[in-house]
Each structure stands twice: as C-alpha cells, then as structure tokens.
Amino acid sequence: MIYDDNNIFAKILREEIPCKKIYEDEYILSFYDINPQKKIHALVIPKGKFIDLDDFAKKATDQEIAGLIRGINKVATKLDISMDNGKGYRALANIGEFGGQEVPHLHFHLFGGEKIGKMVH
Ligand code: AMP
C-alpha cells in the first residue's frame, strides 16, 4: 500500500485544515479527536508518512519510534491522565480494515478522564 498524501491527518500536518492542538515536537503532533468517544479523547500522530503501526515498525527510524512512544507519555502528562499525575488512560491504534482504521496515517487514540470500560466492544 502507498501512503495517501491527501488523507485528513496529512492535511492537518500541512496545516491545510485546522486542529485543536495539544502538543507538538519534531516527531509528533497531538490534537483532540473531532468526534470524542470519552471525556478526554486525544490523537497522537507521527510527523512522518506512515500508514499504520506495521508500516511504522518496518520503516521508521529508532528516533522516530522513540519520539512517538515518548510523545504519547508527554501528551498524557500534559492532559493530566498519565500515571504520573492522573489515573491512567487507554492508548489504542487501529490497524487496517479488520482493525477498524479509517484514516490511513498512523495514529494513537488516547482515551481518559473517566473509566474507559471493556477492552473491546
Ligand atoms: P480510526 O478509526 O482509528 O482511523 O480513527 C480516526 C479518528 O479520526 C476518528 O476517531 C475521527 O473522529 C478522527 N478524525 C477524523 N477527522 C478528524 C479531524 N479533522 N480532526 C480530528 N479528528 C478527526
């Protein structure tokens, strides 16, 4: 599969469409989901062109991988949902058709601010 430069998150990264930004550094951008499923629903995306977690695992540099994982912690801390200053959260990545992925740019959902409930429903 080839990365689609016109996916909605690519457009957000190029600032062609707006987002409610939470955090940004050289590796990631984080913003609020437009259709929140929980009290807090943030998205964390790598700045590189990666379709999904499998693509990222194969093609990202070690720095990009560390940047994304550390970035998730930075965002969670900023939102006061991390284990440092909150009560925890769920980080979730949908991958491909069976995983229910709609936007073909790797993203982690961070759900928090309340009990998230069952793992899969
Ligand atoms: P997924 O099903 O894992 O691909 O999730 C895609 C997510 O992107 C959904 O939760 C959407 O609500 C969210 N989304 C779609 N368009 C936007 C947008 N313009 N800004 C913020 N979130 C968006």
Backbone and ligand atoms as CSV (ligand in chain L), in Angstrom:
chain,resi,resn,atom,element,x,y,z
A,1,MET,N,N,0.834,-1.209,0.000
A,1,MET,CA,C,0.000,0.000,0.000
A,1,MET,C,C,0.871,1.261,0.000
A,2,ILE,N,N,0.418,2.259,-0.738
A,2,ILE,CA,C,1.170,3.520,-0.821
A,2,ILE,C,C,0.495,4.569,0.061
A,3,TYR,N,N,1.325,5.336,0.756
A,3,TYR,CA,C,0.802,6.396,1.625
A,3,TYR,C,C,0.010,7.409,0.806
A,4,ASP,N,N,-1.183,7.747,1.283
A,4,ASP,CA,C,-2.059,8.700,0.602
A,4,ASP,C,C,-1.819,10.109,1.156
A,5,ASP,N,N,-1.171,10.935,0.354
A,5,ASP,CA,C,-0.835,12.295,0.794
A,5,ASP,C,C,-2.067,13.167,1.053
A,6,ASN,N,N,-3.211,12.709,0.600
A,6,ASN,CA,C,-4.422,13.514,0.782
A,6,ASN,C,C,-5.270,13.076,1.965
A,7,ASN,N,N,-4.737,12.162,2.798
A,7,ASN,CA,C,-5.543,11.776,3.962
A,7,ASN,C,C,-5.652,12.973,4.918
A,8,ILE,N,N,-6.687,12.939,5.747
A,8,ILE,CA,C,-7.035,14.112,6.573
A,8,ILE,C,C,-5.924,14.509,7.551
A,9,PHE,N,N,-5.181,13.523,8.057
A,9,PHE,CA,C,-4.125,13.869,9.015
A,9,PHE,C,C,-2.904,14.461,8.290
A,10,ALA,N,N,-2.664,14.042,7.053
A,10,ALA,CA,C,-1.607,14.671,6.254
A,10,ALA,C,C,-1.951,16.147,6.033
A,11,LYS,N,N,-3.231,16.416,5.807
A,11,LYS,CA,C,-3.669,17.808,5.603
A,11,LYS,C,C,-3.532,18.618,6.887
A,12,ILE,N,N,-3.804,17.983,8.027
A,12,ILE,CA,C,-3.620,18.677,9.313
A,12,ILE,C,C,-2.136,18.977,9.517
A,13,LEU,N,N,-1.274,18.003,9.208
A,13,LEU,CA,C,0.177,18.221,9.363
A,13,LEU,C,C,0.670,19.361,8.474
A,14,ARG,N,N,0.084,19.485,7.284
A,14,ARG,CA,C,0.481,20.569,6.363
A,14,ARG,C,C,-0.234,21.879,6.689
A,15,GLU,N,N,-1.058,21.837,7.750
A,15,GLU,CA,C,-1.838,22.998,8.198
A,15,GLU,C,C,-2.807,23.480,7.128
A,16,GLU,N,N,-3.275,22.559,6.302
A,16,GLU,CA,C,-4.290,22.907,5.303
A,16,GLU,C,C,-5.672,22.901,5.929
A,17,ILE,N,N,-5.827,22.105,6.982
A,17,ILE,CA,C,-7.062,22.165,7.763
A,17,ILE,C,C,-6.675,22.284,9.242
A,18,PRO,N,N,-7.537,22.939,10.030
A,18,PRO,CA,C,-7.172,23.211,11.432
A,18,PRO,C,C,-7.362,22.003,12.345
A,19,CYS,N,N,-6.733,22.084,13.516
A,19,CYS,CA,C,-6.966,21.084,14.552
A,19,CYS,C,C,-6.882,21.791,15.895
A,20,LYS,N,N,-7.414,21.140,16.918
A,20,LYS,CA,C,-7.282,21.677,18.290
A,20,LYS,C,C,-6.031,21.063,18.886
A,21,LYS,N,N,-4.921,21.777,18.687
A,21,LYS,CA,C,-3.616,21.225,19.041
A,21,LYS,C,C,-3.419,21.096,20.554
A,22,ILE,N,N,-2.824,19.980,20.957
A,22,ILE,CA,C,-2.479,19.750,22.363
A,22,ILE,C,C,-0.981,19.881,22.572
A,23,TYR,N,N,-0.219,19.325,21.644
A,23,TYR,CA,C,1.241,19.258,21.822
A,23,TYR,C,C,1.884,19.001,20.461
A,24,GLU,N,N,3.104,19.518,20.298
A,24,GLU,CA,C,3.849,19.264,19.062
A,24,GLU,C,C,5.330,19.292,19.359
A,25,ASP,N,N,6.086,18.386,18.753
A,25,ASP,CA,C,7.547,18.473,18.778
A,25,ASP,C,C,8.063,17.963,17.435
A,26,GLU,N,N,9.351,17.691,17.328
A,26,GLU,CA,C,9.867,17.343,16.000
A,26,GLU,C,C,9.362,15.991,15.491
A,27,TYR,N,N,8.845,15.150,16.380
A,27,TYR,CA,C,8.414,13.807,15.971
A,27,TYR,C,C,6.905,13.628,15.858
A,28,ILE,N,N,6.173,14.358,16.690
A,28,ILE,CA,C,4.717,14.094,16.747
A,28,ILE,C,C,3.893,15.375,16.769
A,29,LEU,N,N,2.618,15.177,16.414
A,29,LEU,CA,C,1.599,16.213,16.614
A,29,LEU,C,C,0.451,15.543,17.365
A,30,SER,N,N,-0.094,16.242,18.355
A,30,SER,CA,C,-1.250,15.723,19.076
A,30,SER,C,C,-2.357,16.756,19.058
A,31,PHE,N,N,-3.582,16.270,18.846
A,31,PHE,CA,C,-4.742,17.161,18.812
A,31,PHE,C,C,-5.978,16.384,19.271
A,32,TYR,N,N,-7.039,17.105,19.591
A,32,TYR,CA,C,-8.268,16.456,20.058
A,32,TYR,C,C,-9.019,15.815,18.890
A,33,ASP,N,N,-9.570,14.638,19.167
A,33,ASP,CA,C,-10.415,13.981,18.164
A,33,ASP,C,C,-11.668,14.820,17.928
A,34,ILE,N,N,-12.059,14.925,16.677
A,34,ILE,CA,C,-13.204,15.762,16.301
A,34,ILE,C,C,-14.527,15.162,16.791
A,35,ASN,N,N,-14.513,13.875,17.075
A,35,ASN,CA,C,-15.734,13.173,17.499
A,35,ASN,C,C,-15.415,12.355,18.758
A,36,PRO,N,N,-15.248,13.064,19.901
A,36,PRO,CA,C,-14.736,12.388,21.104
A,36,PRO,C,C,-15.634,11.255,21.592
A,37,GLN,N,N,-15.002,10.143,21.914
A,37,GLN,CA,C,-15.735,8.962,22.397
A,37,GLN,C,C,-15.686,8.866,23.925
A,38,LYS,N,N,-14.830,9.619,24.556
A,38,LYS,CA,C,-14.711,9.650,26.015
A,38,LYS,C,C,-14.472,11.086,26.435
A,39,LYS,N,N,-14.512,11.341,27.774
A,39,LYS,CA,C,-14.347,12.701,28.297
A,39,LYS,C,C,-13.105,13.359,27.698
A,40,ILE,N,N,-12.013,12.639,27.702
A,40,ILE,CA,C,-10.806,13.105,27.004
A,40,ILE,C,C,-10.512,12.126,25.881
A,41,HIS,N,N,-10.391,12.642,24.681
A,41,HIS,CA,C,-10.073,11.802,23.515
A,41,HIS,C,C,-9.091,12.572,22.643
A,42,ALA,N,N,-7.819,12.209,22.795
A,42,ALA,CA,C,-6.757,12.864,22.039
A,42,ALA,C,C,-6.218,11.905,20.986
A,43,LEU,N,N,-5.617,12.476,19.961
A,43,LEU,CA,C,-4.921,11.680,18.951
A,43,LEU,C,C,-3.455,12.078,18.959
A,44,VAL,N,N,-2.588,11.108,18.751
A,44,VAL,CA,C,-1.154,11.366,18.646
A,44,VAL,C,C,-0.681,10.757,17.329
A,45,ILE,N,N,-0.084,11.585,16.473
A,45,ILE,CA,C,0.362,11.081,15.172
A,45,ILE,C,C,1.847,11.402,14.969
A,46,PRO,N,N,2.561,10.497,14.308
A,46,PRO,CA,C,3.943,10.813,13.953
A,46,PRO,C,C,3.952,11.818,12.803
A,47,LYS,N,N,5.004,12.613,12.708
A,47,LYS,CA,C,5.073,13.581,11.611
A,47,LYS,C,C,5.450,12.933,10.279
A,48,GLY,N,N,6.089,11.775,10.353
A,48,GLY,CA,C,6.466,11.055,9.127
A,48,GLY,C,C,5.264,10.415,8.459
A,49,LYS,N,N,5.475,10.020,7.200
A,49,LYS,CA,C,4.379,9.444,6.394
A,49,LYS,C,C,4.300,7.943,6.615
A,50,PHE,N,N,3.556,7.536,7.634
A,50,PHE,CA,C,3.393,6.118,7.945
A,50,PHE,C,C,1.910,5.774,7.947
A,51,ILE,N,N,1.579,4.696,7.273
A,51,ILE,CA,C,0.169,4.339,7.090
A,51,ILE,C,C,-0.434,3.775,8.376
A,52,ASP,N,N,0.312,2.906,9.021
A,52,ASP,CA,C,-0.216,2.228,10.209
A,52,ASP,C,C,0.960,1.730,11.043
A,53,LEU,N,N,0.642,1.034,12.136
A,53,LEU,CA,C,1.700,0.618,13.057
A,53,LEU,C,C,2.672,-0.378,12.418
A,54,ASP,N,N,2.186,-1.230,11.554
A,54,ASP,CA,C,3.063,-2.188,10.871
A,54,ASP,C,C,4.051,-1.458,9.964
A,55,ASP,N,N,3.518,-0.510,9.200
A,55,ASP,CA,C,4.345,0.299,8.308
A,55,ASP,C,C,5.407,1.054,9.121
A,56,PHE,N,N,4.968,1.609,10.252
A,56,PHE,CA,C,5.867,2.376,11.124
A,56,PHE,C,C,6.972,1.478,11.688
A,57,ALA,N,N,6.602,0.297,12.147
A,57,ALA,CA,C,7.584,-0.634,12.734
A,57,ALA,C,C,8.662,-0.999,11.715
A,58,LYS,N,N,8.258,-1.103,10.457
A,58,LYS,CA,C,9.207,-1.508,9.406
A,58,LYS,C,C,10.067,-0.353,8.918
A,59,LYS,N,N,9.479,0.852,8.823
A,59,LYS,CA,C,10.173,1.935,8.101
A,59,LYS,C,C,10.683,3.078,8.968
A,60,ALA,N,N,10.156,3.247,10.159
A,60,ALA,CA,C,10.562,4.397,10.979
A,60,ALA,C,C,11.970,4.196,11.533
A,61,THR,N,N,12.642,5.297,11.764
A,61,THR,CA,C,13.952,5.228,12.425
A,61,THR,C,C,13.742,4.962,13.918
A,62,ASP,N,N,14.816,4.543,14.577
A,62,ASP,CA,C,14.728,4.335,16.023
A,62,ASP,C,C,14.320,5.636,16.727
A,63,GLN,N,N,14.829,6.748,16.237
A,63,GLN,CA,C,14.490,8.050,16.835
A,63,GLN,C,C,12.997,8.349,16.675
A,64,GLU,N,N,12.451,8.034,15.493
A,64,GLU,CA,C,11.024,8.291,15.271
A,64,GLU,C,C,10.167,7.391,16.166
A,65,ILE,N,N,10.609,6.146,16.345
A,65,ILE,CA,C,9.860,5.222,17.207
A,65,ILE,C,C,9.898,5.713,18.654
A,66,ALA,N,N,11.083,6.071,19.111
A,66,ALA,CA,C,11.196,6.602,20.482
A,66,ALA,C,C,10.402,7.890,20.610
A,67,GLY,N,N,10.459,8.734,19.586
A,67,GLY,CA,C,9.750,10.021,19.618
A,67,GLY,C,C,8.250,9.839,19.770
A,68,LEU,N,N,7.696,8.828,19.109
A,68,LEU,CA,C,6.254,8.591,19.203
A,68,LEU,C,C,5.894,8.036,20.582
A,69,ILE,N,N,6.630,7.050,21.027
A,69,ILE,CA,C,6.294,6.436,22.336
A,69,ILE,C,C,6.472,7.458,23.462
A,70,ARG,N,N,7.568,8.181,23.443
A,70,ARG,CA,C,7.779,9.209,24.475
A,70,ARG,C,C,6.750,10.329,24.332
A,71,GLY,N,N,6.385,10.613,23.091
A,71,GLY,CA,C,5.396,11.665,22.835
A,71,GLY,C,C,4.052,11.321,23.448
A,72,ILE,N,N,3.651,10.056,23.372
A,72,ILE,CA,C,2.383,9.636,23.981
A,72,ILE,C,C,2.408,9.955,25.470
A,73,ASN,N,N,3.533,9.659,26.120
A,73,ASN,CA,C,3.662,9.957,27.553
A,73,ASN,C,C,3.618,11.464,27.821
A,74,LYS,N,N,4.249,12.239,26.935
A,74,LYS,CA,C,4.231,13.698,27.125
A,74,LYS,C,C,2.811,14.244,27.006
A,75,VAL,N,N,2.074,13.757,26.038
A,75,VAL,CA,C,0.694,14.213,25.848
A,75,VAL,C,C,-0.160,13.799,27.044
A,76,ALA,N,N,-0.020,12.540,27.470
A,76,ALA,CA,C,-0.806,12.053,28.614
A,76,ALA,C,C,-0.491,12.874,29.863
A,77,THR,N,N,0.771,13.220,30.035
A,77,THR,CA,C,1.154,14.026,31.193
A,77,THR,C,C,0.550,15.426,31.083
A,78,LYS,N,N,0.604,15.989,29.886
A,78,LYS,CA,C,0.036,17.331,29.678
A,78,LYS,C,C,-1.468,17.345,29.937
A,79,LEU,N,N,-2.138,16.245,29.621
A,79,LEU,CA,C,-3.590,16.160,29.826
A,79,LEU,C,C,-3.960,15.701,31.243
A,80,ASP,N,N,-2.938,15.464,32.081
A,80,ASP,CA,C,-3.166,15.003,33.469
A,80,ASP,C,C,-3.863,13.641,33.529
A,81,ILE,N,N,-3.550,12.780,32.586
A,81,ILE,CA,C,-4.138,11.431,32.616
A,81,ILE,C,C,-3.067,10.359,32.749
A,82,SER,N,N,-1.798,10.773,32.785
A,82,SER,CA,C,-0.713,9.780,32.877
A,82,SER,C,C,-0.664,9.195,34.280
A,83,MET,N,N,0.147,8.185,34.457
A,83,MET,CA,C,0.290,7.587,35.780
A,83,MET,C,C,1.119,8.476,36.704
A,84,ASP,N,N,1.748,9.516,36.147
A,84,ASP,CA,C,2.492,10.465,36.987
A,84,ASP,C,C,1.554,11.426,37.693
A,85,ASN,N,N,0.559,11.918,36.957
A,85,ASN,CA,C,-0.284,12.968,37.546
A,85,ASN,C,C,-1.776,12.740,37.313
A,86,GLY,N,N,-2.156,11.511,36.948
A,86,GLY,CA,C,-3.571,11.213,36.729
A,86,GLY,C,C,-3.897,9.790,37.118
A,87,LYS,N,N,-4.986,9.273,36.541
A,87,LYS,CA,C,-5.466,7.937,36.927
A,87,LYS,C,C,-5.357,6.920,35.802
A,88,GLY,N,N,-4.638,7.283,34.759
A,88,GLY,CA,C,-4.454,6.314,33.679
A,88,GLY,C,C,-5.367,6.590,32.494
A,89,TYR,N,N,-5.160,5.851,31.447
A,89,TYR,CA,C,-5.855,6.092,30.182
A,89,TYR,C,C,-5.684,4.869,29.298
A,90,ARG,N,N,-6.322,4.889,28.155
A,90,ARG,CA,C,-6.100,3.824,27.168
A,90,ARG,C,C,-5.470,4.408,25.924
A,91,ALA,N,N,-4.391,3.769,25.460
A,91,ALA,CA,C,-3.771,4.118,24.179
A,91,ALA,C,C,-4.128,3.014,23.201
A,92,LEU,N,N,-4.665,3.414,22.046
A,92,LEU,CA,C,-5.172,2.416,21.108
A,92,LEU,C,C,-4.856,2.810,19.674
A,93,ALA,N,N,-4.360,1.860,18.915
A,93,ALA,CA,C,-4.118,2.100,17.489
A,93,ALA,C,C,-4.925,1.088,16.683
A,94,ASN,N,N,-5.776,1.573,15.806
A,94,ASN,CA,C,-6.484,0.702,14.873
A,94,ASN,C,C,-5.598,0.486,13.655
A,95,ILE,N,N,-5.561,-0.755,13.195
A,95,ILE,CA,C,-4.667,-1.092,12.083
A,95,ILE,C,C,-5.454,-1.808,10.991
A,96,GLY,N,N,-5.555,-1.131,9.849
A,96,GLY,CA,C,-6.156,-1.764,8.674
A,96,GLY,C,C,-7.650,-2.015,8.787
A,97,GLU,N,N,-8.140,-2.729,7.802
A,97,GLU,CA,C,-9.593,-2.953,7.664
A,97,GLU,C,C,-10.189,-3.666,8.879
A,98,PHE,N,N,-9.618,-4.790,9.263
A,98,PHE,CA,C,-10.176,-5.541,10.386
A,98,PHE,C,C,-9.953,-4.819,11.707
A,99,GLY,N,N,-8.933,-3.967,11.775
A,99,GLY,CA,C,-8.685,-3.178,12.983
A,99,GLY,C,C,-9.594,-1.962,13.093
A,100,GLY,N,N,-10.333,-1.679,12.020
A,100,GLY,CA,C,-11.271,-0.555,12.042
A,100,GLY,C,C,-10.623,0.790,11.790
A,101,GLN,N,N,-9.485,0.800,11.108
A,101,GLN,CA,C,-8.788,2.068,10.839
A,101,GLN,C,C,-9.477,2.819,9.702
A,102,GLU,N,N,-9.785,4.107,9.961
A,102,GLU,CA,C,-10.447,4.919,8.936
A,102,GLU,C,C,-9.482,5.878,8.262
A,103,VAL,N,N,-8.580,6.450,9.031
A,103,VAL,CA,C,-7.629,7.421,8.457
A,103,VAL,C,C,-6.277,6.723,8.260
A,104,PRO,N,N,-5.797,6.665,7.013
A,104,PRO,CA,C,-4.578,5.890,6.724
A,104,PRO,C,C,-3.267,6.634,7.000
A,105,HIS,N,N,-3.196,7.235,8.183
A,105,HIS,CA,C,-1.950,7.803,8.713
A,105,HIS,C,C,-1.905,7.316,10.161
A,106,LEU,N,N,-0.823,6.645,10.541
A,106,LEU,CA,C,-0.737,6.069,11.888
A,106,LEU,C,C,-1.168,7.064,12.964
A,107,HIS,N,N,-2.018,6.611,13.859
A,107,HIS,CA,C,-2.412,7.456,14.993
A,107,HIS,C,C,-2.744,6.589,16.180
A,108,PHE,N,N,-2.409,7.105,17.351
A,108,PHE,CA,C,-2.849,6.500,18.604
A,108,PHE,C,C,-3.967,7.357,19.165
A,109,HIS,N,N,-5.035,6.682,19.590
A,109,HIS,CA,C,-6.093,7.350,20.339
A,109,HIS,C,C,-5.700,7.286,21.807
A,110,LEU,N,N,-5.847,8.371,22.542
A,110,LEU,CA,C,-5.696,8.362,23.994
A,110,LEU,C,C,-7.064,8.698,24.589
A,111,PHE,N,N,-7.605,7.713,25.318
A,111,PHE,CA,C,-8.897,7.914,25.975
A,111,PHE,C,C,-8.670,8.042,27.468
A,112,GLY,N,N,-9.277,9.043,28.101
A,112,GLY,CA,C,-9.079,9.195,29.536
A,112,GLY,C,C,-10.096,10.142,30.137
A,113,GLY,N,N,-9.817,10.513,31.396
A,113,GLY,CA,C,-10.707,11.429,32.106
A,113,GLY,C,C,-11.869,10.748,32.780
A,114,GLU,N,N,-12.041,9.467,32.534
A,114,GLU,CA,C,-13.093,8.651,33.151
A,114,GLU,C,C,-12.706,7.198,32.927
A,115,LYS,N,N,-13.424,6.274,33.597
A,115,LYS,CA,C,-13.136,4.853,33.370
A,115,LYS,C,C,-13.490,4.494,31.931
A,116,ILE,N,N,-12.605,3.806,31.270
A,116,ILE,CA,C,-12.790,3.548,29.844
A,116,ILE,C,C,-13.636,2.300,29.583
A,117,GLY,N,N,-13.655,1.383,30.510
A,117,GLY,CA,C,-14.529,0.223,30.353
A,117,GLY,C,C,-13.870,-0.930,29.634
A,118,LYS,N,N,-14.708,-1.779,29.048
A,118,LYS,CA,C,-14.218,-3.020,28.464
A,118,LYS,C,C,-13.197,-2.767,27.359
A,119,MET,N,N,-12.298,-3.708,27.201
A,119,MET,CA,C,-11.224,-3.525,26.234
A,119,MET,C,C,-11.758,-3.515,24.797
A,120,VAL,N,N,-12.669,-4.409,24.497
A,120,VAL,CA,C,-13.206,-4.473,23.134
A,120,VAL,C,C,-14.722,-4.600,23.231
A,121,HIS,N,N,-15.422,-3.793,22.430
A,121,HIS,CA,C,-16.876,-3.943,22.405
A,121,HIS,C,C,-17.397,-3.553,21.035
L,1,AMP,P1,P,-9.540,5.472,13.163
L,1,AMP,O1,O,-10.887,4.824,13.016
L,1,AMP,O2,O,-8.682,4.798,14.193
L,1,AMP,O3,O,-8.852,5.662,11.837
L,1,AMP,O4,O,-9.815,6.892,13.791
L,1,AMP,C1,C,-9.882,8.062,13.043
L,1,AMP,C2,C,-10.293,9.152,14.021
L,1,AMP,O5,O,-10.013,10.401,13.428
L,1,AMP,C3,C,-11.779,9.136,14.392
L,1,AMP,O6,O,-11.893,8.991,15.813
L,1,AMP,C4,C,-12.284,10.509,13.909
L,1,AMP,O7,O,-13.234,11.070,14.774
L,1,AMP,C5,C,-10.994,11.311,13.874
L,1,AMP,N1,N,-10.987,12.439,12.956
L,1,AMP,C6,C,-11.380,12.443,11.656
L,1,AMP,N2,N,-11.203,13.657,11.113
L,1,AMP,C7,C,-10.660,14.435,12.103
L,1,AMP,C8,C,-10.261,15.800,12.172
L,1,AMP,N3,N,-10.350,16.622,11.112
L,1,AMP,N4,N,-9.764,16.261,13.346
L,1,AMP,C9,C,-9.677,15.457,14.421
L,1,AMP,N5,N,-10.029,14.158,14.411
L,1,AMP,C10,C,-10.530,13.666,13.269
